[in-house]
Amino acid sequence: MRLSRYFLPVLKETPSEAQVVSHRYMLRAGMIKQSAAGIYSWLPLGYRVLKKIEGIVHEEQMRAGHIPMLMPTIQSADLWRESGRYEAYGEEMLRIQDRHGRDMMFTPTAEELITDIFRANVSSYKDLPLTMYQIQWKFRDEIRPRFGVMRGREFYMKDGYNFDLTKEDALHAYNRHLVSYLRTYERMGLQAIPMRADAGPIGGDYTHEFLVLAETGESEVFYDSAVTDLSFGDRAIDYDDVAQCQGILEEFTSKYARTDETHDAALFNEIPEERRRVARGIEVGQIFYFGTQYSEALGATVQTGDGQSIPVHMGSHGIGVSRLLGAIIEASHDDKGIIWPEGVTPFHCGIVNLKQGDDEADAACEQLYSALTAIGLEPLYDDRKERAGGKFAGMDLIGLPWRITVGPRGLKNGVVELTSRRTGDSEELSPEEAVKKIAAIYAAHPTPRGF
């Protein structure tokens, strides 16, 4: 992509309504524009990152054996009345009527709808286990939307649902999701800590939230600092291996880590004082096991081998895809702008031409652009006739992790400058060496293609 042909409405001043870092930088970097309170248009740069995050979520869900699908954003109130949640959910549910006077609602979550799909199509225990998921827009009518995409009313979310014959099978699905989520977040450059949490309106008695530590987090969290030493890394995982998945769950949840809703002061005080931490966290996902709560209410049953009809055991598992974008910025930025981790960056590197119009500089930039594109990478070439300082400031603001700077002086010596956005370190390399180094970096951080 060439910046002269791209739509990137960068702002020099911070809008007054932006209260947190992620909101400020998303507005200033031209990633979003508010349409109504808590509702945003996703502009090209923001949309690219959103789709990169979505792509990683898809890849890790399918790696775990989960099946993608898509359900509507508008649901009939009848299903929710059948489960008993229509009135109980509260005013966050946006209730509407169609032209025929039928009660409808904008989906805040989809346990009822997926259970209805299941009960209409699955009747035998032989079809289990089954886990399906979607990535779809949701709406919750927050009384006070704030912090940009961190606490919006409309949001993009992955919600998955497992159907199993027994509680033991369903708890393996729970563990499988925990493992896949750990992989997902680490690919995005995040350390998301699973914490014992409250089930809220979803229900169930077994649930963990995944929280990213950040000063702007809405949740107060209490944890043993030893949990921050844990890393998933490049482990080979067999998601059908019950013992392996259970072992990883125990490894990542055995240390004390809880949100304020489930905090137990007595247990917390048993941790050595030097390891006790109280901080703020941003919720980026949650997993639930709720047994037969929905299957009994909605009649989702299967026939067992001996002819009995029993309700299936279920769980639901969510990742806030749009919220993750804000959480990544909150966790990775400086006073110049965003610093994207390689796994989710909108473009793999920026190319800055210090003297647009100079034949040699223009040709070198074109060659770099072609070489990076030819190996499957996506560079952003700043080919505008602007001051060098303005080009650097723009690249720092939008946060691409690597920048290649091309100018006549360096080219006389056969070199370009490769700069790390995170450290600020630069090195002079030949154009060919710069391409090889960028290629090696992203070989270790595979990213889905952008849009």
SETORVO-977162 format. One line per 2 residues: number of its first residue (from 1); for each residue y, z, x of C-alpha. Coordinates in pm, 1 decimal, padded with zeros to 6 digits. Layout:
NUM	Y/Z/X | ...
! end
This chain:
1	00000.0/00000.0/00000.0 | 00349.1/-00089.9/00122.5
3	00620.1/00158.5/00036.4 | 00869.0/-00118.4/-00042.9
5	00643.0/-00219.8/-00334.1 | 00531.5/00126.5/-00444.6
7	00677.0/00343.8/-00720.1 | 00763.8/00671.3/-00550.4
9	01072.0/00833.9/-00712.1 | 01137.4/01101.0/-00447.5
11	01401.5/01363.2/-00531.1 | 01634.9/01509.5/-00268.5
13	01715.7/01820.2/-00471.5 | 01473.6/02065.4/-00627.8
15	01489.4/02067.5/-01010.9 | 01605.9/02402.3/-01147.2
17	01299.5/02449.5/-01371.0 | 01055.6/02452.8/-01076.3
19	00960.4/02813.7/-00996.2 | 00663.6/02775.2/-00760.8
21	00601.3/02565.0/-00451.6 | 00351.9/02325.9/-00609.7
23	00581.7/02247.8/-00902.2 | 00880.7/02192.7/-00670.8
25	00696.9/01960.9/-00435.9 | 00517.0/01767.4/-00708.6
27	00852.5/01691.9/-00871.9 | 01031.0/01617.7/-00544.9
29	00747.8/01395.5/-00415.2 | 00752.2/01187.3/-00733.4
31	00403.1/01291.6/-00842.0 | 00475.9/01402.8/-01199.4
33	00749.5/01390.7/-01461.6 | 00773.3/01634.3/-01749.5
35	00730.7/01475.1/-02090.1 | 00747.6/01796.9/-02295.7
37	00701.1/02166.2/-02219.5 | 00375.9/02195.8/-02023.9
39	00297.4/01822.7/-02060.8 | 00340.8/01574.8/-01775.2
41	00320.4/01207.6/-01695.5 | 00120.2/01153.6/-01378.8
43	00310.5/00908.6/-01160.2 | 00127.1/00686.1/-00908.4
45	00113.8/00930.4/-00613.9 | 00007.6/01224.1/-00831.0
47	-00244.7/01007.7/-01012.7 | -00402.4/00902.4/-00681.9
49	-00460.8/01263.3/-00579.4 | -00586.1/01353.0/-00926.7
51	-00844.5/01074.0/-00906.1 | -00948.0/01177.7/-00552.2
53	-01014.8/01531.0/-00680.1 | -01198.3/01392.6/-00982.7
55	-01409.7/01171.6/-00757.0 | -01522.9/01466.2/-00544.2
57	-01611.6/01663.5/-00858.0 | -01817.5/01370.9/-00989.9
59	-01998.1/01323.7/-00659.1 | -02095.1/01689.2/-00628.9
61	-02199.6/01721.1/-00993.8 | -02426.4/01419.7/-00970.2
63	-02561.5/01544.0/-00636.3 | -02671.1/01857.0/-00825.1
65	-02849.8/01644.3/-01088.2 | -02592.0/01673.7/-01366.0
67	-02530.2/01380.7/-01599.4 | -02175.8/01251.3/-01669.5
69	-02061.3/01163.7/-02021.8 | -01739.7/01162.4/-02225.3
71	-01649.3/01339.5/-02549.5 | -01337.4/01291.9/-02764.7
73	-01017.9/01491.4/-02728.3 | -00996.2/01546.2/-03106.6
75	-01270.2/01750.6/-03277.2 | -01347.7/01837.1/-03637.9
77	-01279.3/02198.2/-03734.8 | -01612.1/02205.1/-03922.8
79	-01818.0/02252.2/-03604.5 | -01598.6/02539.2/-03493.6
81	-01626.2/02705.0/-03833.2 | -02003.3/02670.0/-03802.1
83	-01998.2/02859.6/-03471.2 | -01746.6/03115.9/-03599.0
85	-01483.3/03033.9/-03337.7 | -01228.7/02837.0/-03541.8
87	-01027.5/03137.5/-03656.0 | -01127.4/03362.5/-03366.9
89	-00992.8/03133.7/-03093.8 | -00630.3/03218.5/-03167.2
91	-00300.3/03033.5/-03158.1 | -00373.9/02856.0/-02829.1
93	-00579.4/02608.5/-03031.8 | -00364.4/02320.3/-03158.8
95	-00479.5/02274.8/-03519.4 | -00390.9/01952.0/-03698.1
97	-00486.2/01756.1/-04008.8 | -00564.4/01387.1/-04034.4
99	-00423.1/01163.4/-04310.0 | -00704.5/01267.3/-04544.1
101	-00621.5/01635.6/-04511.9 | -00924.9/01715.9/-04295.7
103	-00881.6/01999.6/-04049.6 | -00900.2/01880.8/-03689.6
105	-00808.4/02027.1/-03352.6 | -00721.8/01911.4/-03003.4
107	-01009.3/02012.4/-02776.6 | -00956.2/02328.9/-02570.6
109	-01328.7/02333.9/-02476.8 | -01641.3/02160.8/-02605.9
111	-01933.9/02401.2/-02648.4 | -01967.6/02318.2/-03020.5
113	-01944.2/01942.0/-02975.6 | -02199.9/01921.1/-02695.4
115	-02437.8/02149.3/-02887.9 | -02407.8/01921.0/-03189.9
117	-02494.1/01621.4/-02970.2 | -02791.9/01809.4/-02828.7
119	-02932.3/01926.4/-03163.2 | -02912.6/01573.9/-03305.9
121	-03109.6/01419.0/-03021.1 | -03335.6/01675.9/-02851.1
123	-03625.0/01847.9/-03025.9 | -03893.9/01905.2/-02762.1
125	-03919.0/02145.1/-02470.8 | -04037.6/01846.3/-02267.6
127	-03678.2/01716.9/-02260.1 | -03554.8/02029.0/-02080.1
129	-03386.4/02122.3/-01854.2 | -03075.1/01918.3/-01930.5
131	-02721.5/01946.4/-01794.6 | -02441.0/01714.7/-01903.1
133	-02074.0/01724.2/-01813.9 | -01748.9/01542.1/-01870.5
135	-01404.9/01520.7/-01710.3 | -01158.2/01497.4/-01995.9
137	-00811.3/01601.2/-02108.4 | -00786.1/01935.7/-02287.9
139	-00503.2/02110.1/-02470.6 | -00425.0/02478.2/-02507.2
141	-00096.5/02564.6/-02674.6 | 00027.9/02818.4/-02421.2
143	00303.0/03037.9/-02558.8 | 00496.6/03003.6/-02233.2
145	00383.8/02709.2/-02019.7 | 00510.9/02744.7/-01663.1
147	00445.7/02666.8/-01299.1 | 00402.9/02294.3/-01360.5
149	00039.4/02181.3/-01372.5 | -00072.6/02533.9/-01284.1
151	-00009.7/02660.5/-01637.5 | 00044.6/02353.2/-01850.3
153	-00056.9/02290.2/-02208.9 | -00232.4/01959.4/-02144.3
155	-00473.8/01963.9/-01850.3 | -00756.9/01762.4/-01697.8
157	-01083.8/01951.8/-01674.8 | -01446.7/01913.4/-01584.6
159	-01662.6/02096.1/-01837.7 | -02040.1/02097.6/-01806.6
161	-02313.7/02240.3/-02029.6 | -02673.3/02326.7/-01950.1
163	-02962.8/02351.8/-02197.5 | -03273.6/02536.8/-02082.4
165	-03596.1/02671.3/-02229.9 | -03573.1/03023.1/-02086.6
167	-03316.1/03265.6/-01953.6 | -03464.8/03226.9/-01606.0
169	-03418.8/02850.0/-01620.4 | -03062.0/02890.2/-01745.1
171	-02976.8/03132.6/-01466.3 | -03104.6/02877.1/-01215.7
173	-02861.6/02629.6/-01374.7 | -02589.9/02893.1/-01329.7
175	-02679.5/02930.8/-00961.9 | -02696.8/02554.3/-00919.0
177	-02343.2/02524.1/-01051.6 | -02217.1/02797.5/-00821.7
179	-02361.8/02614.1/-00521.0 | -02217.8/02278.0/-00628.2
181	-01876.0/02436.1/-00685.1 | -01874.4/02589.7/-00337.1
183	-01942.1/02244.1/-00191.8 | -01675.7/02088.6/-00412.3
185	-01397.9/02325.3/-00312.3 | -01475.6/02314.4/00058.3
187	-01461.6/01933.4/00051.1 | -01106.7/01974.3/-00081.5
189	-01008.4/02200.9/00207.1 | -01008.7/02514.6/-00009.6
191	-01176.8/02851.1/00016.8 | -01246.0/02943.5/-00345.2
193	-01398.2/03290.2/-00379.3 | -01642.5/03351.2/-00666.8
195	-01536.7/03670.5/-00844.2 | -01693.6/03869.2/-01124.7
197	-01477.0/03793.1/-01427.5 | -01424.2/03839.9/-01800.5
199	-01581.4/03584.2/-02037.3 | -01285.2/03565.4/-02275.6
201	-01316.9/03339.4/-02583.5 | -01607.9/03142.0/-02431.1
203	-01839.9/03441.9/-02464.8 | -02143.4/03549.4/-02266.9
205	-02221.2/03839.9/-02041.3 | -02259.4/03670.2/-01702.4
207	-01965.6/03485.3/-01552.2 | -01782.8/03422.2/-01225.0
209	-01438.3/03277.2/-01169.6 | -01349.1/03085.9/-00854.1
211	-01011.4/03187.9/-00717.9 | -00796.1/03053.3/-00437.3
213	-00585.2/03323.3/-00272.8 | -00213.3/03252.5/-00307.5
215	00099.7/03462.9/-00352.6 | 00185.3/03272.0/-00669.7
217	-00153.2/03336.6/-00832.9 | -00145.2/03472.7/-01186.2
219	-00449.7/03697.0/-01141.0 | -00456.0/04019.1/-00945.3
221	-00775.1/04029.3/-00739.7 | -00959.8/04299.9/-00549.8
223	-01202.4/04202.3/-00275.5 | -01382.8/04290.1/00043.4
225	-01218.4/04091.1/00324.7 | -01568.6/04002.0/00448.1
227	-01593.0/03740.6/00171.6 | -01324.7/03532.8/00343.4
229	-01553.6/03493.2/00645.8 | -01810.9/03303.1/00439.4
231	-01835.1/02925.4/00465.5 | -02070.4/02683.2/00293.9
233	-02049.6/02419.6/00566.9 | -02282.9/02121.4/00587.7
235	-02596.8/02287.8/00453.5 | -02871.1/02067.7/00314.1
237	-02936.8/02187.9/-00040.5 | -03237.3/02125.6/-00262.1
239	-03093.6/02196.9/-00605.4 | -03443.4/02225.1/-00750.2
241	-03522.9/02509.8/-00510.1 | -03477.8/02823.9/-00720.0
243	-03500.2/03062.4/-00425.8 | -03251.3/02867.8/-00214.1
245	-02988.3/02853.8/-00490.2 | -03042.0/03222.4/-00571.6
247	-03003.6/03308.8/-00204.9 | -02669.3/03129.4/-00181.0
249	-02544.6/03304.4/-00494.9 | -02639.3/03640.8/-00345.0
251	-02474.2/03553.7/-00013.7 | -02143.7/03461.7/-00177.4
253	-02136.1/03728.5/-00451.5 | -02289.0/04038.3/-00288.9
255	-01955.4/04148.7/-00140.1 | -01707.5/04308.3/-00378.5
257	-01472.9/04050.1/-00535.6 | -01337.4/04094.7/-00886.8
259	-01043.5/04000.5/-01102.5 | -00831.0/04274.0/-01257.4
261	-01016.6/04246.5/-01590.9 | -01346.0/04360.7/-01436.6
263	-01217.1/04567.7/-01145.1 | -01413.1/04888.5/-01080.6
265	-01204.7/05129.2/-00871.3 | -01504.4/05347.3/-00782.0
267	-01702.6/05054.9/-00640.6 | -01395.9/04919.0/-00464.1
269	-01338.1/05251.2/-00290.9 | -01688.8/05237.5/-00143.4
271	-01574.4/04947.0/00077.4 | -01448.7/05052.0/00422.9
273	-01072.8/05099.4/00387.7 | -00987.7/04842.4/00653.9
275	-01167.3/04572.8/00449.7 | -01013.9/04648.9/00108.2
277	-00775.5/04379.8/-00007.9 | -00554.7/04347.2/-00314.9
279	-00393.4/04006.5/-00359.8 | -00309.1/03731.4/-00606.0
281	-00540.5/03442.6/-00690.1 | -00529.3/03106.9/-00866.8
283	-00825.4/03038.5/-01091.5 | -00967.9/02691.2/-01027.2
285	-01304.9/02716.3/-01204.0 | -01541.1/02938.3/-01399.9
287	-01911.7/02940.9/-01478.2 | -02079.6/03111.3/-01775.1
289	-02425.4/03196.3/-01897.8 | -02413.5/03285.1/-02268.6
291	-02777.6/03264.9/-02371.1 | -02845.5/03156.6/-02728.6
293	-02500.1/03238.0/-02869.1 | -02417.1/02879.0/-02965.7
295	-02767.5/02742.7/-03008.3 | -02850.5/03008.2/-03270.3
297	-02523.7/02955.8/-03458.4 | -02554.7/02576.8/-03455.5
299	-02932.0/02540.3/-03484.9 | -02997.2/02387.1/-03142.2
301	-03370.8/02448.7/-03113.4 | -03674.0/02287.2/-02950.7
303	-04045.4/02292.0/-03024.4 | -04249.7/02470.3/-02758.0
305	-04599.6/02369.8/-02646.7 | -04757.0/02603.2/-02903.6
307	-04545.1/02469.1/-03191.4 | -04280.5/02740.6/-03209.0
309	-03917.2/02650.0/-03275.3 | -03686.7/02845.1/-03043.3
311	-03311.9/02831.2/-02965.7 | -03228.0/02696.6/-02621.5
313	-03048.9/02898.7/-02355.7 | -02709.0/02762.7/-02260.9
315	-02423.0/02796.2/-02017.3 | -02091.1/02623.0/-01959.5
317	-01917.0/02548.4/-01634.0 | -01558.1/02437.1/-01581.5
319	-01336.4/02312.8/-01299.5 | -00962.6/02268.0/-01354.3
321	-00913.7/01924.0/-01198.9 | -00537.6/01899.3/-01257.2
323	-00485.5/02268.7/-01175.0 | -00668.5/02214.4/-00844.5
325	-00397.0/01975.4/-00735.7 | -00136.4/02249.4/-00772.2
327	-00364.0/02507.4/-00609.1 | -00416.9/02285.9/-00303.5
329	-00039.8/02253.9/-00256.6 | 00009.2/02629.0/-00298.9
331	-00250.5/02685.6/-00026.6 | -00139.8/02403.7/00205.4
333	00231.9/02340.5/00256.6 | 00527.7/02425.3/00478.8
335	00904.7/02413.7/00440.3 | 00904.9/02034.4/00487.0
337	00660.4/01953.5/00209.7 | 00294.0/01918.8/00118.8
339	00011.9/01914.5/00377.1 | -00284.7/01740.2/00215.4
341	-00634.7/01824.1/00342.2 | -00811.6/01506.4/00451.4
343	-01059.0/01524.7/00161.9 | -00799.1/01471.5/-00111.3
345	-00507.0/01297.0/00056.6 | -00357.9/01014.6/-00154.0
347	-00347.1/00786.7/00152.2 | -00543.6/00837.1/00471.2
349	-00242.7/00793.5/00698.6 | 00114.3/00674.5/00699.5
351	00245.9/00392.1/00913.7 | 00615.9/00424.6/01002.8
353	00798.2/00123.1/01143.6 | 01096.4/00251.1/01343.3
355	01263.0/-00090.9/01356.7 | 01182.2/-00296.0/01051.3
357	01274.9/-00657.3/01119.6 | 01179.0/-00646.9/01486.8
359	00914.3/-00914.6/01531.6 | 00695.2/-00714.7/01769.1
361	00715.2/-00390.7/01566.7 | 00650.5/-00573.4/01239.1
363	00347.6/-00752.8/01383.9 | 00201.5/-00431.3/01529.2
365	00238.6/-00250.8/01194.4 | 00074.1/-00539.6/01010.0
367	-00216.2/-00532.8/01255.9 | -00259.8/-00156.6/01212.4
369	-00245.1/-00191.3/00835.0 | -00507.9/-00467.3/00838.8
371	-00735.8/-00283.1/01083.4 | -00732.5/00039.4/00878.9
373	-00785.7/-00146.6/00553.1 | -01073.4/-00346.0/00701.8
375	-01270.3/-00026.1/00770.8 | -01222.2/00101.5/00417.0
377	-00925.4/00331.8/00473.3 | -00606.9/00335.6/00267.3
379	-00284.7/00346.8/00471.2 | 00067.8/00378.3/00330.9
381	00301.0/00152.2/00526.7 | 00669.9/00247.1/00518.4
383	00813.1/-00099.9/00561.4 | 01156.7/-00017.5/00420.1
385	01477.9/-00080.4/00612.4 | 01571.4/00286.0/00621.6
387	01673.0/00533.7/00892.3 | 01387.7/00675.4/01098.7
389	01486.3/01031.7/01003.9 | 01463.7/00948.6/00634.5
391	01122.7/00788.2/00682.6 | 00989.1/01093.0/00867.8
393	01126.9/01332.7/00606.2 | 00964.8/01129.4/00329.3
395	00628.0/01129.5/00503.0 | 00651.2/01504.9/00562.2
397	00735.6/01565.2/00195.5 | 00442.3/01367.4/00053.6
399	00216.1/01529.7/00311.2 | -00018.9/01262.3/00446.6
401	-00229.7/01437.6/00713.0 | -00178.2/01168.7/00978.8
403	00112.5/00941.5/01071.5 | 00121.1/00645.5/01308.7
405	00471.4/00573.5/01436.9 | 00545.1/00227.2/01575.3
407	00859.7/00137.9/01771.1 | 00973.2/-00119.9/02027.6
409	00993.7/00137.0/02310.0 | 00632.8/00248.7/02273.2
411	00504.1/-00103.0/02225.7 | 00651.0/-00200.9/02562.7
413	00401.0/00046.2/02707.7 | 00124.0/-00067.0/02473.0
415	00117.8/00255.4/02270.1 | 00191.9/00397.6/01927.6
417	00234.4/00765.9/01835.8 | -00028.4/00947.5/01628.5
419	00097.4/01272.1/01469.5 | -00085.8/01547.5/01283.9
421	00108.0/01667.9/00978.9 | -00060.4/02009.9/00991.0
423	00009.7/02097.1/01355.2 | 00295.9/01861.1/01438.3
425	00113.0/01759.4/01758.1 | 00155.8/01398.8/01869.9
427	-00020.8/01178.7/02120.8 | 00037.8/00830.3/02248.6
429	-00252.6/00592.2/02204.7 | -00310.0/00220.4/02201.1
431	-00313.2/00082.8/01845.1 | -00688.7/00026.6/01873.9
433	-00749.6/00386.9/01987.6 | -00533.4/00520.3/01704.7
435	-00741.9/00331.0/01449.0 | -01065.7/00459.2/01605.5
437	-00942.2/00818.9/01596.8 | -00837.5/00795.7/01231.2
439	-01174.0/00639.1/01148.1 | -01361.5/00922.8/01323.1
441	-01158.2/01188.0/01139.0 | -01239.1/01043.6/00798.2
443	-01602.4/00983.7/00882.1 | -01624.4/01364.6/00877.1
445	-01413.4/01390.3/00557.2 | -01538.8/01121.9/00316.8
447	-01295.9/01069.8/00030.8 | -01332.5/00876.7/-00295.7
449	-01116.0/00566.6/-00317.5 | -00775.5/00598.5/-00478.1
451	-00599.1/00401.3/-00747.2
! end
